[in-house]
Amino acid sequence: GCGEHDICTMPDEIDPRGWCIPFDQRPAYPRVPFLLNMGHDDEERICSQCGQDGVLRSLFRMVGFRDAAGPIEAGGKSPFFVEFGARKPGMLNSAVIREYCLWDGILIDGQPGETPHGGCRDCPGVADIVRKEFITAENVVELFLKHSVPHDFDLLTIDTDYNDYWIWHALLTNGTFRPRIVAVDFNPDHPMNAAKVVKYEAFAEWDGSVYTVASLLAYALLARAHGYSFAYALEMGSHAFFVRNDLLAEADRTLPLRSVKKDSHMTDAKRRPFVDVLYDFPPREPSAAPPRPSGVGGEAAELARTARELSIEAAALRQMVMDAKGNAAPHANQLPPLPPRPTGSDSGAARFYDEVLERAQVR
């Protein structure tokens, strides 16, 4: 279950030496599929707000830590975390691994202990371990550099309650920092087939309404476009976990989204529209594209190849939406049409999508 507390305390019946993952843990090679085996039993609450402690333990047991991590006595370093916002240092994803597993890392919050949604000004650690910084999409990379965050650190938790999607988007598009696991707060009030996000406002704060963060599908599409895969979503709470693709077996990189539908927020009195990001992602991964052929004939061949890849990606997107709706997978030759492009959408990816399909049909 979920709950509020001020101090991180390990139960007497749990020995940290057995619970904590050794610093020299590394992923198996070849990679072993494991995500489909994760479920309710992996959720364990020691110091996190809900079952994040157990889920992270299960994930790191399989994907291990960055190369620099290892036994301190042998010259290794501790695994490294970054977590924001950090209103209660004793009730965070990083609390138990910081206090009992001796991880290194930083906590960042624009108003430590001061949030109107359960603040705790006098909680242990608020004054001495939380770095006071207001994080935006524009400054997040600069702040990571300022605080000497390793580029391949182990765990990133984003929980500002508002611009979470846009902050992760900024980190991914910049590419300097590639954490192994990313944990985000998502909006469970959206249906699983909706890719909805709050409109970006750098200094906006959550007002307690349904107008908050982003839907699970929006995060999943963003992650997929930048080399991460959906791993798990809590049954209790609204937390999702994503893992860097190079740490996963191929079978674990394309799993359907799983989450419990919840109506957990009050209505938005301002009736603000969410941003639809369904078409905001390139239809193929640039890193996987072969060199572009030269000449007129080469351009035609490239266009045909791109059209084929678009067809494959469109089918995959349809399947993701179908999985989100909970419908059975249709026959390969009877896929439903792609969801209609939102009226007024004019992103670069959407224009590219339209152009390629139109030119392919002409040829």
VOPAGU-2260 file (C-alpha; in pm, 1 decimal, decimal comma):
REM VOPAGU-2260
SITE   aa  ch    i         X         Y         Z
SITE  GLY   A    0       0,0       0,0       0,0
SITE  CYS   A    1      89,7     368,2      15,8
SITE  GLY   A    2     135,0     600,7     311,3
SITE  GLU   A    3     303,2     908,8     454,0
SITE  HIS   A    4     595,2     909,7     697,9
SITE  ASP   A    5     877,5    1144,6     794,5
SITE  ILE   A    6    1167,1     913,2     886,2
SITE  CYS   A    7    1316,1     625,5     688,3
SITE  THR   A    8    1338,8     319,5     913,5
SITE  MET   A    9    1440,8     -33,6     813,8
SITE  PRO   A   10    1220,2    -295,5     985,5
SITE  ASP   A   11    1405,3    -508,7    1241,2
SITE  GLU   A   12    1327,2    -827,2    1051,0
SITE  ILE   A   13    1512,2    -705,2     737,3
SITE  ASP   A   14    1890,7    -719,6     727,5
SITE  PRO   A   15    2024,1    -444,1     498,4
SITE  ARG   A   16    2323,2    -662,6     410,3
SITE  GLY   A   17    2089,3    -912,7     249,2
SITE  TRP   A   18    1833,3    -667,3     115,2
SITE  CYS   A   19    2070,9    -425,7     -62,7
SITE  ILE   A   20    2205,9    -519,6    -405,6
SITE  PRO   A   21    2588,7    -558,2    -410,0
SITE  PHE   A   22    2765,2    -268,5    -583,7
SITE  ASP   A   23    2940,4    -504,1    -827,7
SITE  GLN   A   24    2609,5    -636,8    -964,8
SITE  ARG   A   25    2604,7    -634,7   -1347,2
SITE  PRO   A   26    2346,3    -746,8   -1604,2
SITE  ALA   A   27    2365,5   -1099,5   -1741,1
SITE  TYR   A   28    2516,7   -1152,0   -2083,0
SITE  PRO   A   29    2345,4   -1248,0   -2299,1
SITE  ARG   A   30    2055,8   -1052,4   -2153,4
SITE  VAL   A   31    1776,8   -1253,4   -1990,1
SITE  PRO   A   32    1408,0   -1150,2   -2026,8
SITE  PHE   A   33    1248,7   -1085,1   -1687,6
SITE  LEU   A   34     998,5    -798,8   -1701,7
SITE  LEU   A   35     694,0   -1019,1   -1764,4
SITE  ASN   A   36     766,0   -1193,8   -1435,4
SITE  MET   A   37     736,0    -872,4   -1236,3
SITE  GLY   A   38     413,9    -813,4   -1047,6
SITE  HIS   A   39     249,6    -724,2    -719,3
SITE  ASP   A   40     493,2    -934,5    -514,8
SITE  ASP   A   41     780,2    -710,3    -628,2
SITE  GLU   A   42     617,6    -405,3    -470,5
SITE  GLU   A   43     763,8    -348,7    -125,7
SITE  ARG   A   44     738,5     -35,1      84,6
SITE  ILE   A   45    1016,0      33,5     332,3
SITE  CYS   A   46    1083,9     405,3     297,7
SITE  SER   A   47     918,9     491,1     -33,9
SITE  GLN   A   48     566,7     632,5     -46,3
SITE  CYS   A   49     429,5     317,2    -210,6
SITE  GLY   A   50     595,3      -1,9    -337,7
SITE  GLN   A   51     885,1     161,9    -523,3
SITE  ASP   A   52    1152,9      16,3    -292,7
SITE  GLY   A   53    1081,0    -341,2    -391,6
SITE  VAL   A   54    1037,8    -267,2    -761,4
SITE  LEU   A   55    1371,5     -86,8    -780,3
SITE  ARG   A   56    1540,5    -370,7    -593,8
SITE  SER   A   57    1401,5    -622,5    -845,0
SITE  LEU   A   58    1508,1    -408,7   -1142,1
SITE  PHE   A   59    1862,1    -344,2   -1020,2
SITE  ARG   A   60    1906,2    -711,0    -934,8
SITE  MET   A   61    1870,9    -776,1   -1308,2
SITE  VAL   A   62    2026,3    -469,3   -1474,3
SITE  GLY   A   63    2302,0    -404,4   -1219,5
SITE  PHE   A   64    2497,9     -84,0   -1179,5
SITE  ARG   A   65    2723,5     136,4   -1392,0
SITE  ASP   A   66    3082,3      29,1   -1462,7
SITE  ALA   A   67    3234,1     262,0   -1201,2
SITE  ALA   A   68    3026,6     107,0    -922,1
SITE  GLY   A   69    3185,2    -161,9    -710,3
SITE  PRO   A   70    3300,8    -251,2    -359,1
SITE  ILE   A   71    3439,4      60,5    -192,3
SITE  GLU   A   72    3722,4    -134,9     -30,9
SITE  ALA   A   73    3834,4    -244,2    -379,4
SITE  GLY   A   74    3837,1     110,6    -517,2
SITE  GLY   A   75    3484,2     105,6    -659,6
SITE  LYS   A   76    3220,7     374,2    -625,0
SITE  SER   A   77    2870,8     369,1    -483,8
SITE  PRO   A   78    2575,3     358,3    -724,8
SITE  PHE   A   79    2448,1     711,5    -790,5
SITE  PHE   A   80    2093,2     850,3    -780,7
SITE  VAL   A   81    1929,2    1183,2    -859,9
SITE  GLU   A   82    1581,0    1256,4    -725,1
SITE  PHE   A   83    1355,0    1560,4    -752,0
SITE  GLY   A   84    1131,5    1690,4    -602,4
SITE  ALA   A   85    1240,1    1589,7    -259,2
SITE  ARG   A   86     987,4    1736,2     -16,3
SITE  LYS   A   87    1049,3    1457,9     239,8
SITE  PRO   A   88    1400,5    1304,8     224,1
SITE  GLY   A   89    1285,7    1010,3     437,5
SITE  MET   A   90     997,9     921,9     201,6
SITE  LEU   A   91    1156,6     895,2    -142,0
SITE  ASN   A   92    1256,9     631,9    -395,1
SITE  SER   A   93    1615,0     696,2    -288,3
SITE  ALA   A   94    1556,8     701,1      89,4
SITE  VAL   A   95    1629,3     338,6     176,3
SITE  ILE   A   96    1917,9     300,5     -70,0
SITE  ARG   A   97    2069,6     624,9      62,7
SITE  GLU   A   98    2024,5     547,4     431,5
SITE  TYR   A   99    2084,2     173,0     441,6
SITE  CYS   A  100    2249,7      69,0     112,8
SITE  LEU   A  101    2497,0     361,7     119,2
SITE  TRP   A  102    2433,6     490,0    -232,3
SITE  ASP   A  103    2568,7     829,3    -332,8
SITE  GLY   A  104    2353,9    1092,5    -503,0
SITE  ILE   A  105    2171,5    1421,9    -480,5
SITE  LEU   A  106    1825,2    1537,8    -381,0
SITE  ILE   A  107    1689,6    1849,7    -551,0
SITE  ASP   A  108    1378,0    2051,3    -474,2
SITE  GLY   A  109    1271,9    2407,8    -544,4
SITE  GLN   A  110    1096,3    2438,4    -207,7
SITE  PRO   A  111    1229,9    2168,0      26,5
SITE  GLY   A  112     960,8    2075,8     277,3
SITE  GLU   A  113     733,2    2359,2     165,6
SITE  THR   A  114     485,6    2198,7     -77,7
SITE  PRO   A  115     116,8    2257,0       8,9
SITE  HIS   A  116      49,6    1888,8     -70,1
SITE  GLY   A  117     205,1    1726,4     235,8
SITE  GLY   A  118     509,5    1939,8     314,0
SITE  CYS   A  119     740,8    1877,1     606,4
SITE  ARG   A  120     972,4    2168,9     681,9
SITE  ASP   A  121    1123,0    2003,3     989,6
SITE  CYS   A  122    1170,3    1654,9     843,0
SITE  PRO   A  123    1522,6    1511,9     886,0
SITE  GLY   A  124    1749,1    1603,6     595,8
SITE  VAL   A  125    1542,0    1890,5     453,7
SITE  ALA   A  126    1788,3    2157,3     566,6
SITE  ASP   A  127    2117,5    1975,1     514,5
SITE  ILE   A  128    2097,7    1729,7     222,7
SITE  VAL   A  129    1842,4    1873,1     -23,4
SITE  ARG   A  130    1989,9    2106,2    -287,6
SITE  LYS   A  131    1752,5    2397,4    -333,3
SITE  GLU   A  132    1708,1    2439,0    -709,1
SITE  PHE   A  133    1396,0    2498,9    -915,3
SITE  ILE   A  134    1430,2    2259,7   -1209,0
SITE  THR   A  135    1301,2    2347,1   -1552,9
SITE  ALA   A  136    1345,1    2195,3   -1897,4
SITE  GLU   A  137    1582,9    2480,4   -1975,1
SITE  ASN   A  138    1817,9    2436,8   -1677,3
SITE  VAL   A  139    1809,9    2065,7   -1590,2
SITE  VAL   A  140    2123,4    1972,9   -1787,2
SITE  GLU   A  141    2310,8    2272,9   -1645,3
SITE  LEU   A  142    2210,8    2173,2   -1290,7
SITE  PHE   A  143    2329,3    1816,2   -1342,5
SITE  LEU   A  144    2664,5    1948,0   -1461,4
SITE  LYS   A  145    2680,6    2191,3   -1169,4
SITE  HIS   A  146    2629,7    1909,6    -919,3
SITE  SER   A  147    2873,2    1668,3   -1093,2
SITE  VAL   A  148    2617,8    1401,6   -1183,1
SITE  PRO   A  149    2785,9    1106,2   -1362,6
SITE  HIS   A  150    2668,1    1084,1   -1723,6
SITE  ASP   A  151    2574,1     714,3   -1683,7
SITE  PHE   A  152    2436,4     728,6   -1329,1
SITE  ASP   A  153    2209,5     456,1   -1200,8
SITE  LEU   A  154    1870,6     597,0   -1095,4
SITE  LEU   A  155    1676,8     909,9   -1188,3
SITE  THR   A  156    1345,9     988,2   -1017,6
SITE  ILE   A  157    1138,9    1277,3   -1154,2
SITE  ASP   A  158     847,9    1378,2    -932,6
SITE  THR   A  159     779,2    1752,5    -947,1
SITE  ASP   A  160     404,2    1691,0    -998,7
SITE  TYR   A  161     385,4    1912,0   -1309,5
SITE  ASN   A  162     657,6    1942,7   -1576,5
SITE  ASP   A  163     798,8    1592,6   -1525,7
SITE  TYR   A  164     749,5    1487,3   -1889,0
SITE  TRP   A  165     910,8    1801,7   -2030,0
SITE  ILE   A  166    1209,3    1779,7   -1794,3
SITE  TRP   A  167    1279,6    1420,2   -1899,1
SITE  HIS   A  168    1224,7    1522,2   -2261,7
SITE  ALA   A  169    1495,6    1787,1   -2220,6
SITE  LEU   A  170    1740,3    1536,4   -2072,1
SITE  LEU   A  171    1674,2    1280,2   -2344,3
SITE  THR   A  172    1705,3    1521,3   -2634,5
SITE  ASN   A  173    2027,7    1665,1   -2491,3
SITE  GLY   A  174    2173,3    1316,8   -2444,9
SITE  THR   A  175    2450,4    1404,1   -2197,4
SITE  PHE   A  176    2299,8    1196,7   -1915,8
SITE  ARG   A  177    2173,9     840,1   -1967,9
SITE  PRO   A  178    2066,3     686,1   -1635,2
SITE  ARG   A  179    2007,7     311,9   -1623,2
SITE  ILE   A  180    1660,0     336,8   -1471,0
SITE  VAL   A  181    1415,5     628,0   -1473,7
SITE  ALA   A  182    1115,3     649,5   -1239,5
SITE  VAL   A  183     839,1     900,2   -1313,1
SITE  ASP   A  184     506,6    1006,5   -1170,1
SITE  PHE   A  185     231,6     960,1   -1432,2
SITE  ASN   A  186    -133,2    1066,1   -1452,4
SITE  PRO   A  187    -353,6     755,6   -1407,7
SITE  ASP   A  188    -673,0     945,3   -1485,0
SITE  HIS   A  189    -597,5     929,1   -1858,7
SITE  PRO   A  190    -701,7     617,9   -2051,2
SITE  MET   A  191    -418,9     389,4   -2157,0
SITE  ASN   A  192    -453,7     484,2   -2525,8
SITE  ALA   A  193    -413,3     859,2   -2464,7
SITE  ALA   A  194     -78,5    1037,3   -2504,3
SITE  LYS   A  195    -157,0    1351,5   -2307,0
SITE  VAL   A  196      75,1    1598,9   -2133,5
SITE  VAL   A  197      32,4    1927,3   -1948,6
SITE  LYS   A  198     127,2    2234,9   -2148,0
SITE  TYR   A  199     480,7    2337,2   -2058,2
SITE  GLU   A  200     511,6    2636,6   -1827,7
SITE  ALA   A  201     857,4    2658,9   -1674,6
SITE  PHE   A  202     751,9    2784,9   -1331,3
SITE  ALA   A  203     406,7    2630,8   -1304,5
SITE  GLU   A  204     321,4    2422,6    -998,4
SITE  TRP   A  205      58,4    2157,1    -943,2
SITE  ASP   A  206    -268,2    2279,0    -792,8
SITE  GLY   A  207    -387,4    1936,1    -679,8
SITE  SER   A  208    -617,0    1887,8    -980,4
SITE  VAL   A  209    -620,4    1632,2   -1260,8
SITE  TYR   A  210    -409,5    1872,6   -1466,5
SITE  THR   A  211     -75,7    1715,7   -1382,6
SITE  VAL   A  212     227,8    1551,3   -1549,3
SITE  ALA   A  213     153,4    1309,3   -1836,6
SITE  SER   A  214     -21,0     986,4   -1928,1
SITE  LEU   A  215     163,1     654,9   -1923,5
SITE  LEU   A  216     146,0     623,6   -2303,7
SITE  ALA   A  217     301,1     969,3   -2346,8
SITE  TYR   A  218     597,8     864,1   -2133,1
SITE  ALA   A  219     625,1     530,8   -2314,1
SITE  LEU   A  220     640,8     695,6   -2657,0
SITE  LEU   A  221     899,2     945,7   -2535,8
SITE  ALA   A  222    1106,7     666,8   -2383,2
SITE  ARG   A  223    1086,9     447,6   -2691,7
SITE  ALA   A  224    1203,4     730,4   -2917,1
SITE  HIS   A  225    1517,9     770,0   -2705,8
SITE  GLY   A  226    1626,3     415,6   -2629,9
SITE  TYR   A  227    1430,2     331,3   -2314,3
SITE  SER   A  228    1154,9      75,1   -2255,0
SITE  PHE   A  229     859,1      60,5   -2019,8
SITE  ALA   A  230     930,6    -182,4   -1736,7
SITE  TYR   A  231     659,2    -160,3   -1471,8
SITE  ALA   A  232     383,8      57,8   -1321,2
SITE  LEU   A  233     276,2      31,6    -958,0
SITE  GLU   A  234     -57,3    -128,1    -878,8
SITE  MET   A  235     -84,9     111,9    -586,0
SITE  GLY   A  236      21,5     468,6    -662,5
SITE  SER   A  237      97,8     623,5    -999,9
SITE  HIS   A  238     465,2     554,2   -1053,6
SITE  ALA   A  239     618,7     404,7   -1368,1
SITE  PHE   A  240     966,9     270,2   -1434,9
SITE  PHE   A  241    1170,4     272,0   -1756,1
SITE  VAL   A  242    1496,3      90,3   -1831,5
SITE  ARG   A  243    1767,3     175,2   -2084,9
SITE  ASN   A  244    1740,4     -61,7   -2380,1
SITE  ASP   A  245    2101,2    -183,4   -2379,1
SITE  LEU   A  246    2035,5    -338,8   -2037,5
SITE  LEU   A  247    1736,5    -542,2   -2154,7
SITE  ALA   A  248    1685,1    -853,6   -2363,3
SITE  GLU   A  249    1518,3    -784,7   -2697,4
SITE  ALA   A  250    1197,2    -949,8   -2574,0
SITE  ASP   A  251    1169,8    -696,3   -2289,5
SITE  ARG   A  252    1190,0    -389,6   -2514,3
SITE  THR   A  253     844,3    -408,5   -2673,2
SITE  LEU   A  254     612,7    -520,1   -2395,3
SITE  PRO   A  255     257,5    -379,0   -2373,0
SITE  LEU   A  256     183,9    -113,6   -2115,1
SITE  ARG   A  257      35,3    -235,3   -1788,0
SITE  SER   A  258    -135,1     -16,6   -1531,2
SITE  VAL   A  259    -439,5      -0,6   -1307,0
SITE  LYS   A  260    -691,0     266,9   -1411,5
SITE  LYS   A  261    -750,5     518,3   -1134,3
SITE  ASP   A  262    -955,4     833,4   -1088,3
SITE  SER   A  263    -733,4     991,3    -829,5
SITE  HIS   A  264    -752,6    1367,0    -879,5
SITE  MET   A  265   -1014,5    1637,2    -847,7
SITE  THR   A  266   -1137,0    1805,0   -1165,2
SITE  ASP   A  267    -950,4    2100,3   -1312,9
SITE  ALA   A  268   -1156,9    2411,5   -1242,3
SITE  LYS   A  269    -969,4    2595,5   -1520,0
SITE  ARG   A  270   -1053,7    2320,9   -1773,3
SITE  ARG   A  271    -709,3    2342,7   -1931,5
SITE  PRO   A  272    -654,0    2125,6   -2238,6
SITE  PHE   A  273    -376,2    1868,3   -2236,4
SITE  VAL   A  274    -119,6    1858,1   -2517,5
SITE  ASP   A  275    -153,2    1551,7   -2741,8
SITE  VAL   A  276     195,4    1413,8   -2816,4
SITE  LEU   A  277      93,8    1099,1   -3006,9
SITE  TYR   A  278     252,8    1226,4   -3328,9
SITE  ASP   A  279     550,9    1403,2   -3177,7
SITE  PHE   A  280     799,6    1123,0   -3234,9
SITE  PRO   A  281     997,9    1025,3   -3545,4
SITE  PRO   A  282     865,8     706,0   -3706,7
SITE  ARG   A  283    1209,8     542,9   -3697,2
SITE  GLU   A  284    1520,7     563,2   -3482,3
SITE  PRO   A  285    1789,5     770,6   -3658,5
SITE  SER   A  286    2067,4     560,2   -3505,4
SITE  ALA   A  287    1932,3     252,0   -3681,9
SITE  ALA   A  288    1918,5     411,5   -4028,1
SITE  PRO   A  289    2181,2     306,2   -4285,7
SITE  PRO   A  290    2371,7     568,5   -4488,5
SITE  ARG   A  291    2151,4     752,8   -4734,0
SITE  PRO   A  292    2210,7     646,1   -5099,2
SITE  SER   A  293    2322,4     917,0   -5339,6
SITE  GLY   A  294    2167,5    1013,6   -5674,6
SITE  VAL   A  295    1808,5    1021,8   -5800,1
SITE  GLY   A  296    1772,7     643,9   -5798,6
SITE  GLY   A  297    1918,3     626,9   -5451,8
SITE  GLU   A  298    1667,5     884,7   -5328,9
SITE  ALA   A  299    1379,4     675,0   -5465,0
SITE  ALA   A  300    1518,2     363,2   -5298,1
SITE  GLU   A  301    1564,7     552,5   -4972,9
SITE  LEU   A  302    1208,5     682,2   -4991,9
SITE  ALA   A  303    1072,5     333,6   -5052,0
SITE  ARG   A  304    1275,7     197,1   -4760,5
SITE  THR   A  305    1152,8     477,9   -4535,7
SITE  ALA   A  306     792,4     407,8   -4637,3
SITE  ARG   A  307     836,8      41,2   -4544,4
SITE  GLU   A  308     982,3     138,3   -4208,3
SITE  LEU   A  309     693,3     377,3   -4153,8
SITE  SER   A  310     451,3      93,3   -4218,0
SITE  ILE   A  311     629,2    -123,3   -3960,7
SITE  GLU   A  312     637,3     158,3   -3704,7
SITE  ALA   A  313     271,8     242,0   -3767,5
SITE  ALA   A  314     177,1    -121,3   -3708,5
SITE  ALA   A  315     376,3    -121,0   -3386,2
SITE  LEU   A  316     202,9     198,1   -3273,2
SITE  ARG   A  317    -137,5      51,6   -3356,9
SITE  GLN   A  318     -49,0    -254,7   -3153,6
SITE  MET   A  319      60,2     -40,0   -2859,6
SITE  VAL   A  320    -272,1     144,7   -2868,6
SITE  MET   A  321    -463,8    -182,8   -2901,8
SITE  ASP   A  322    -273,4    -330,3   -2607,9
SITE  ALA   A  323    -349,0     -18,9   -2405,9
SITE  LYS   A  324    -720,9     -59,0   -2481,9
SITE  GLY   A  325    -702,6    -417,7   -2365,2
SITE  ASN   A  326    -826,7    -561,8   -2694,6
SITE  ALA   A  327    -697,7    -884,9   -2842,4
SITE  ALA   A  328    -429,3    -843,8   -3108,9
SITE  PRO   A  329    -586,7    -843,4   -3457,8
SITE  HIS   A  330    -464,0   -1051,7   -3746,8
SITE  ALA   A  331    -152,8    -906,4   -3912,8
SITE  ASN   A  332    -349,1    -834,8   -4232,3
SITE  GLN   A  333    -643,4    -680,1   -4052,2
SITE  LEU   A  334    -484,7    -399,6   -3851,6
SITE  PRO   A  335    -719,7    -111,5   -3772,9
SITE  PRO   A  336    -639,6     228,9   -3919,3
SITE  LEU   A  337    -391,6     447,6   -3734,2
SITE  PRO   A  338    -567,2     687,6   -3492,9
SITE  PRO   A  339    -650,2    1013,5   -3673,1
SITE  ARG   A  340    -392,5    1286,0   -3662,6
SITE  PRO   A  341    -503,6    1552,1   -3410,7
SITE  THR   A  342    -654,0    1861,8   -3565,7
SITE  GLY   A  343    -402,3    2143,4   -3576,5
SITE  SER   A  344    -100,6    1918,7   -3511,6
SITE  ASP   A  345     196,5    2071,4   -3693,4
SITE  SER   A  346     500,8    1910,0   -3533,2
SITE  GLY   A  347     806,0    1829,6   -3741,8
SITE  ALA   A  348     742,4    1458,1   -3700,3
SITE  ALA   A  349     381,2    1493,4   -3815,9
SITE  ARG   A  350     482,8    1688,6   -4126,9
SITE  PHE   A  351     753,3    1432,1   -4203,1
SITE  TYR   A  352     497,4    1152,0   -4162,5
SITE  ASP   A  353     255,4    1314,9   -4407,4
SITE  GLU   A  354     526,8    1400,4   -4661,3
SITE  VAL   A  355     681,0    1055,3   -4676,1
SITE  LEU   A  356     348,8     876,2   -4713,7
SITE  GLU   A  357     234,2    1117,8   -4985,5
SITE  ARG   A  358     558,4    1089,1   -5186,5
SITE  ALA   A  359     565,4     711,1   -5149,0
SITE  GLN   A  360     214,4     685,4   -5292,9
SITE  VAL   A  361     310,2     904,8   -5589,3
SITE  ARG   A  362     607,1     685,0   -5675,1
